[in-house]
């Protein structure tokens, strides 16, 4: 049967509409599945004392995606405490994976360890626009592949919208980029009745304040061109600076290149500034070199996240352009090893200088060594998920 021109037009238009509906359905399902995927963690029932919720400290988060878990490991003896924060920025995977390794391996003799693996869960429900980033990455373990999400730097607009033209930090009045209104590490100390991001920051601040947490370490990553990578950033309290200097010296003496710097007084909203100002905690932030955040990288792939290898960074270093890098991009294994080792040395430095005073020593065991992670891979220090 010969179709008329009008009939052909209707047929083509119908096919186009059906194709568009199929693509829309597939995209919507993909977005829904990613937003609702729950990363699994191995919780050792004989080790983890209890699991708290952010809503305990920031009640308006109850029932929202932002009601993250706080895993608590208590020793047999009371003593100092430490909070380890991973997942502030879900596009910085070494922070979450290092926090997971610590959650699944540490034991405590004296004192208390608090661990957050998903500080901003909303930012794990979407990816950064126009980056063509991956949604998941897998780490090989003796028990199979462990899947982690690769999210965005910022809170999902589903939880916080619109962005103001200029973000004004609530406590200092400092004016920052509009996008920083959804950046958890520009929201501290937060506000119980503020934006979603401020309520998350408030929960963490109140957890520290109400439990009188001694040390807080926030785990981050940055592009190889960023001057603060491979750095311990410390609040300017003299005790914190002394600990950061000692930890840096020990890491350097064991051939792990790192430096430390003091938190800027005029940059607000960050953990290493506001948590040290608004609570009694000794606040630190650790950075590593992540190629997937870089500005000269090529395709955004799972391999890039895991290996840190990128042909454009390689060419830049071959041609001498690599001089603009503050550190070469490295594998996820090395980035996690740096974080785990950094946490270990900060605790050792605290014990060295303040372990004979007040609360005494913080005695924590089970740290995989830097060399062990580098040799065996981080997957060997992730436990089996028992369902």
N, C-alpha and C positions, 0 to 999 in steps of 0.2 A: 504493500500500500504506500502510495506516494503521499508524504506529509506536506502540507502547505507551509509557507514561510511563517505564518502565525503559529501553527502547531509546533514547528521546530523551535520557535522562540520560547513557547510555553514549556516544551520538553527540556530545553537547555536550562531555562531559568529554574525549573523544578529540580533538576539534577544538582544545580549549583546550590540551591537552598538546602537540599538534603545533605550535601557534602559539608556545607557550613554548619548545619545542625550536628552532624557527626563530630566534626572538629571541636565545636563548642562543648558538646557533651564530654568528649575525651579530655579536653583541657580542664573542664570543671571537675571531672572525677579525679584527674591527676592532682589538681590543686587541693581538693578535699582530702584525698588519701595522704598527701604529704603533710597537710596541716594537722591531721589527726593521728599520724604515726607516732607511737610512743617508743622512745629509745629505752632499752632494757638495761638494768644494772644488776650485778650479782650482789645481793644483800646477805651477808653472813649472819645468820640469826644468833649465833653464839658470840658474835663480836660486836655488831651494831646494837647499841643499847636501846635506842629509840629513833623514830623518824618523826620530826616535827614538820609543820607546814608554815609557809610564809604568813598565812592568815592568823596565826597565833600572835604575830607581832604587828600585822597590818590587816585588821579585820575586813576591810572592804575588798580584799583580794579573794575572800572565800567564795568558792563556786566559779571562779574565773580561771582562764588558762594560766594566769600568773601565780597561782597558788603552788609554788614549787616546794620540793622536799628539802629538808635540812637533815642530813644523816649525822647522828651523834654517836661517838665511840668514847665511852668512859673507862678510865683505868680503875684498878682496885683501890688506889690511893687518890685522894684529892690533890690538886696541884694547879699549875697554870693551864691555859687553854689556847687553842689555835683554831681559827676559821680559815678554810681554804675555799676560795671562790673560783669555780669554773663556769663557763657558759655565759659570761657577761656579754660577749659578742660571738654569736654562733657561726660567724664566718672566720673564726680564729680557733680551729679545731683542737690544737694542742692543749689549750686551756681545759676544755671539757675532758679530753682523753687522759690528761695527767691527773685531774681530779678523780676520774674513774679508777685509774690505777691505784691511787692512794686509798680510795674507798674500799677497793677489793683486796688490798694487801696489808694495810697497816693494822697493828695491834697497839694497845696503850697499856702501859704499866702504871703510869702516874700522870694525872691530869686528864684533860678532855680534848678530843678532836672533833670539830664540826666541819662537815664537808657539804658544799653545794655544787651539784654537777650541771644544773640548768638554771642559772641565775635569772635570765630573761627568757622564759619559755615562750612568750609571744613571738620573739624574734626567731624561734625555731619553727614557726608555722608558715614562713614565707622566705623568699630569697630576694636578694638585692636587685632592683630593676636594672636592666640593660647590661648586666654582667655575664649573662649566659652561664651562670654557675651551676654546678652539679647540685642535686638534692640530697644524695646519700653518698657515703663512702664506706667501704668495708675493710676490716682489719682481720687478717688471717690469725687464728688462734689454734691451739691443739684440739679444740672442740668444734671447729668450724669457723665460719666468717661471722664476726660481730659487726652489726650495721649501726652506723651513727648518722645523724642528720647534719647537713651543711646548710645553715640558715643565713640570716641577714645580720648586719651590724645593729639594726634598729628595731624597735617595737613595730609589730604589724599595725598598719593603719586601721585594721578592723577593731583594734583595741584603743587606738588613740588618733583622733582626727578632728579638725584639720591642723596642719602645722601653722604656727604663727609666722609672720614675715620675718620676725627676729625672735630668737629664743632668749628670754631673760632668766638667768639662773635665780631661783626663788630666794635663796638666802643671802647671796652676795650682791645681786643686782647686775652682775656682769652680763654683757650682751654677747651672745654666741650665734653661730650659724643656725638657721631655721631648722635644719635636719637634726640638730643636736637636741631638740626637744624630745626626740624618741630614742636618744642614746643613754642607756642606763649609766654609763660612766661619765655622764655630765649632769646627773640628777641628784647626786648625794648632797646632803644627808636625807633628802626626800621629804615627803609630806603625806600624812595620813589621809588627807582629803584632797590631794593634788591630782595630777594626771595619772594615768595608769603607770607610766614609767617612774614617776615620783613615788607612787605607793609601793612599788617593788623596791626601790632604793630605801624607802622608810623601813620596810620589813627587815632588810639586812642590817641597817643601822640600829634598829631596836633590838634585834637578836644579839648584836655585839654589846649594846648598852645594858640590856636586862641581864645578860649572862656574864657581864664583866669580862669579856674575852680579851686575853692578854695580847695575842698576835693575830693579825689579819693579813693574808696574802691573796692578792687578786691576780689570776693567771691570764696573760694576754699574748697576742702576736701582732706583728706589723709587717709592712712591706720592707724588702731589703734596702729601700732608699730612705727609710725612716731612721732618724738619728738616735732614737731611743732603744733600738733593738739590742738584744743580748745585754740587757741592763736590769739591775735591781733599782727601782725607784723607791725612795724612802721618804716618809714624812720627816719634817725637819726637827722633830723632838730628838734631843741628844742621844737618848737610849736607842732609838731606831737607827739613827745614823751610825752609831757605834756597831750595832749588829750588822747592818748592811755592809760596812767596810770590812768587818771580819769575815763575813760570808763570801764576799768578793775575793778577798785574799786567799781563802782556802780553795775556792773553785779555780782561781788562776794557778795556784800552786799544784793543782792536779790537772793542768793543761786544758781547762775549760775556759776559753776566752770570754770574759765578762767584765763589766764595769758597774759602778753605781753612781747615782746622782740624786740630788735633793729635790723633793717635790717643789715646783715653782709656787711662790706665794700668791702670784697674780693669775693663776689658772684654776678655775673653780669647778666643782661638781664631780671631781674624780675621787676614787677611793683613797689614794695615797695622800690626798689633801684633806678632804672633808671628814673621813672617818677618824683621822688623827686629831682633827680640830674639835669634833663634836662628841667623841667618846674618848675613853682612856686607852684604847687599843694602840699597839705599835703597828702602824700601817705600812704595807709594802705592795709593790706591783712588779711583776716579772714580765719581760717581753722577749720573744724569740723572732727569728727571721722566717717569714712565711711567703713563699713565692706566689701563692695564689692571690695574695693581696697586692702584688706588685703592679707597677704601672707600665712595665715593658714586657710583660709576659705574653705568651701566645694563647693558644686554645685553653679553655678552662676544663680540665679533665680530672677524673679521679686519680690518675697517675700523678698529675701535678701536685695534688694535695698530699699524696702519700710519699712521693719521692723527692719533691722539691725541684725536680729536673725540668728545665725549660730551654728550648733551643735559642730563644732570643736572649735570655740571660747569659747563656753560654757564649753566644756571639759577642755580646756586650763586653764580657770579661776578656775574650780573645783579642778584641780590638782596642782594649784599654779603656773603654767607656765604663767598665766595671768599677772604676775609681769613684763613681758617684754612689756606689753601694756602701752602706755602713757595715754590712756583713753579707756574705754569700748566702743565697737561699739553700736550705738544708732539708733533709727528710723529716717526716713526722716522727720517726723514731728518735732522731737527735733532738728535735724540739721538745718532745715529751721528756726525754732524758734530762734535758737542761732544767725543765720546770721541777721535776721530782727531786733532782739533786739540789736545786736552789732552795726548795722547802726544807730539805734535810739540813743544809748548812745554816740556814737562818735559825732553826731550832737549836743546833749545836752552839751557835754563837750566843743565843739567848742564855742557854744553860751555862756557858763559860763565864759570862759576865754577871748574870743575875740569878743563877741557879742556887746560890747559897743564901739568897735574900728572900724575904717575904714568903711567896708561894712555893719556893724551891724549884727543882728541876721538872721539866716536861719530858717524860720518858716515853718515847714512841719507837716502836720496832717495826720491821717488815718492809723498809724502803728497798726497792730494787736499786742497785747501784747504777751510776751513769754508764759504766762500762758494760754491765750486764744487759741493759736495755739496748745499747749500741750493738752488742754482739748477738743477742738472741732475738731482738725485735720486740716492740711493745706488746704484740699479741700474746707473747708468752707470759705476760703479767696481767692478762685479763682472764677472769675466772669464768667457769662454765655457768650459763644461765639455767637454773633448775626450775622447771615449770611444774 
